[in-house]
Amino acid sequence: RRTARHLKSELQGKLDAALAMGTGALVATAFLAVGREGLETALFIWTAVQATEDGYNPIIGAALGLLTAAFLGWLFYRGALKINLAKFFTWTGAMLVVVAAGVLAYGVHDLQEAGWLPGLHNLAFDISSTIPKDSWYGTLLKGVLNFQPD
């Protein structure tokens, strides 16, 4: 919240400083940032296709996600959508905390499998009767938040 209040002026100041150095530096920075994100996306999609052995389903999901992102970007560009940056950063910050907790749980599990931490076969909770692992919502929770019912 604190960052969102000053974000516009800070970004404007940095943009002005970058433009003072020359437009080439700004274009190169934007190109490298977008290229890096594109490379990350390609690696994640390739890994998902290789890991799932589910044919074209990961590619179809990725294409739908990219089309949705392009459509939302177009709406923002056209001015059809306005976004409250304070709320946006509040919600994305909360989601990042949840995702980070999932990554932490995944890392602890890997350390337990390696034998560096105890408790591999102990369960903190088991709600698999309420949220079956093979259900669509169990799969969604596992894929998005790295949440396992047991």
C-alpha positions in Angstrom: 0.0 0.0 0.0 2.8 2.4 0.9 4.6 1.7 -2.4 1.5 2.1 -4.5 1.0 5.6 -3.3 4.3 6.8 -4.6 4.7 4.3 -7.5 3.5 6.6 -10.3 5.8 9.5 -9.4 8.7 7.1 -8.9 8.2 5.4 -12.2 7.8 8.7 -14.0 11.0 10.0 -12.5 12.9 6.8 -13.5 11.4 7.0 -16.9 12.5 10.6 -17.3 16.0 9.7 -16.2 16.1 6.7 -18.6 14.9 8.9 -21.5 17.7 11.5 -20.6 20.2 8.7 -21.2 18.7 8.0 -24.6 15.7 6.1 -26.0 18.0 3.2 -27.1 18.7 2.3 -23.5 15.0 2.3 -22.6 14.1 0.2 -25.6 16.9 -2.3 -24.9 15.8 -2.6 -21.2 12.2 -3.2 -22.2 13.2 -5.7 -24.9 15.4 -7.6 -22.4 12.7 -7.6 -19.7 10.0 -8.9 -22.1 12.4 -11.4 -23.6 13.4 -12.7 -20.2 9.7 -13.2 -19.2 9.0 -14.9 -22.6 12.0 -17.3 -22.1 10.7 -18.1 -18.6 7.2 -18.8 -19.9 8.6 -21.0 -22.7 10.6 -23.0 -20.2 7.7 -23.4 -17.8 5.4 -24.5 -20.7 8.0 -26.9 -22.0 8.6 -28.4 -18.6 4.8 -28.8 -18.0 4.4 -30.6 -21.4 7.3 -32.9 -20.6 6.2 -33.6 -17.0 2.5 -34.2 -17.6 2.7 -36.3 -20.8 -0.8 -35.1 -21.3 -0.5 -34.3 -25.0 -1.5 -30.8 -26.0 -3.5 -29.9 -22.8 -0.7 -27.8 -21.2 -0.1 -26.0 -24.5 -3.8 -25.3 -24.9 -3.9 -23.9 -21.3 -0.9 -21.8 -22.0 -2.4 -20.4 -25.2 -5.6 -19.6 -23.5 -3.7 -17.8 -20.7 -1.6 -15.8 -23.2 -4.7 -14.9 -25.2 -6.4 -13.7 -21.9 -3.4 -11.7 -21.0 -3.2 -10.1 -24.4 -6.9 -9.3 -24.3 -6.6 -7.7 -20.8 -3.6 -5.7 -22.0 -5.5 -4.5 -25.0 -8.4 -3.4 -22.7 -5.9 -1.5 -20.4 -4.4 0.1 -23.4 -7.7 1.2 -24.8 -8.7 2.6 -21.5 -11.7 0.3 -21.1 -10.3 -1.0 -17.8 -8.9 1.2 -15.0 -7.1 -0.4 -12.2 -6.7 0.8 -8.6 -3.0 0.2 -8.0 -3.3 0.1 -4.2 -5.9 -2.7 -4.3 -3.9 -4.5 -7.1 -0.7 -4.5 -5.1 -2.5 -5.5 -1.9 -4.1 -8.5 -3.6 -1.1 -9.6 -5.6 1.1 -9.2 -2.5 -1.3 -11.5 -0.6 -1.3 -14.0 -3.4 2.5 -13.9 -3.5 2.6 -14.7 0.2 0.4 -17.8 -0.4 2.5 -18.9 -3.4 5.7 -18.4 -1.4 4.2 -20.6 1.4 3.5 -23.3 -1.2 7.1 -23.1 -2.5 8.4 -23.3 1.1 6.2 -26.4 1.7 7.6 -27.9 -1.5 11.2 -27.2 -0.4 10.7 -28.6 3.1 9.2 -31.8 1.5 12.2 -32.1 -0.8 14.6 -31.7 2.2 12.6 -34.4 4.0 12.9 -36.7 1.0 16.7 -36.1 1.0 16.8 -37.1 4.6 18.0 -33.7 5.8 14.8 -33.0 7.8 12.8 -35.5 9.7 9.0 -36.1 9.4 8.6 -37.4 5.8 5.9 -39.8 6.7 4.2 -37.7 9.4 1.1 -35.8 8.4 0.2 -32.3 9.8 -3.4 -32.8 8.6 -5.4 -35.0 6.3 -8.5 -33.5 4.7 -8.4 -35.8 1.6 -11.9 -37.0 2.4 -13.1 -33.4 1.9 -10.8 -32.4 -0.9 -9.9 -35.5 -3.0 -6.5 -35.3 -4.7 -7.9 -36.4 -8.0 -10.8 -33.9 -8.1 -10.7 -30.9 -10.3 -10.5 -28.5 -7.4 -7.9 -30.6 -5.7 -5.8 -30.5 -8.9 -6.4 -26.7 -9.1 -5.3 -26.2 -5.5 -2.2 -28.3 -6.1 -1.3 -26.5 -9.3 -1.9 -23.0 -8.2 -1.1 -23.0 -4.5 0.9 -26.2 -4.2 -1.7 -27.3 -1.6 -2.0 -31.0 -0.8 -5.0 -32.3 1.2 -2.7 -34.7 3.1 
